[in-house]
């Protein structure tokens, strides 16, 4: 087995287990209110974290790509004005792509 | 998005949305896994992975960032252990994320194990777009993204870099914008707002000092704020 396959199998097993952790170990078991209050915060916290990582995350460095940030800024403005998801995504992509073409 | 437009109010009121709604909700996102999947296929080839290994990885790991980290580490001459550690750190975020949607899964443990593999950032996030997680959204979106991710990987292996560059069409801005949009309903309460700001701050501060993946996992501990009443 070469190096590539070792990585594929090990990462695959680790990921299968991470993704199944909640559904297999907890399932539909009712959680006590205090635990529920913690779980309820997973969505806002992880989504905010994903936004930051995708916006400026690098390998142990902040990557500031101003065209990407401009696209994201345009998306934030559109969201604040009540725009829905798909137009917001298209706007972000278009702003970033056009700025890249122009500069 | 298009999903709501075709659903009559009566239908929506008596039953939760069907799988097809999840598929439709994720349809505009499909370009992401297709192009990023192709990029992964290309990188995997450069990293010395066989085509079969790349496709099997997309089918079992099904998580873009971890696969890029693993193939990128090998391609840069890193060891297998370094590649495994980097990818596993990135995917550790799926533990808290899967806990948040655990109640959506039914049936035997084996069935829950298999269905849980459809959890990926985009399917997870979009299944909570109404402000609470919904099963048909997660499964429908997950299935579509899964098929596109594997197809994209295969395309990248065969056609290489003749495809569109995801950055050239601004996909690297579109996906954080998607997550920002999906975050929106959760920051309408003060609790959600505080949690989101703290999660973002922890992530931002740790990015320059911790290996990729660790900032998100560390941010997950912000959820413990829920213990305070």
Interface residues (C-beta under 8 A of the other chain):
Chain A: X2 X3 X4 X5 X6 X7 X8 X10 X11 X12 X14 X15 X16 X18 X19 X20 X21 X22 X23 X24 X25 X26 X27 X28 X29 X34 X36 X37 X38 X39 X40 X41 X42 X43 X44 X45 X46 X47 X48 X49 X50 X51 X52 X53 X54 X55 X56 X57 X58 X59 X60 X61 X62 X65 X67 X68 X70 X71 X72 X75 X76 X79 X84 X85 X86 X88 X89 X90 X91 X92 X93 X94 X95 X96 X97 X100
Chain B: X1 X2 X28 X29 X44 X47 X48 X49 X50 X53 X56 X57 X60 X61 X62 X63 X66 X67 X70 X74 X80 X83 X84 X87 X88 X91 X92 X93 X94 X95 X96 X97 X98 X99 X100 X101 X102 X103 X104 X105 X106 X109 X112 X113 X115 X116 X117 X119 X121 X125 X128 X129 X133 X167 X168 X169 X170 X171 X172 X173 X174 X175 X176 X177 X178 X179 X180 X181 X182 X183 X184 X186 X187 X191 X192 X193 X195 X196 X197 X198 X199 X200 X202 X203 X204 X207 X208 X209 X210 X211 X212 X215 X216 X219 X220 X222 X223 X224 X225 X226 X227 X229
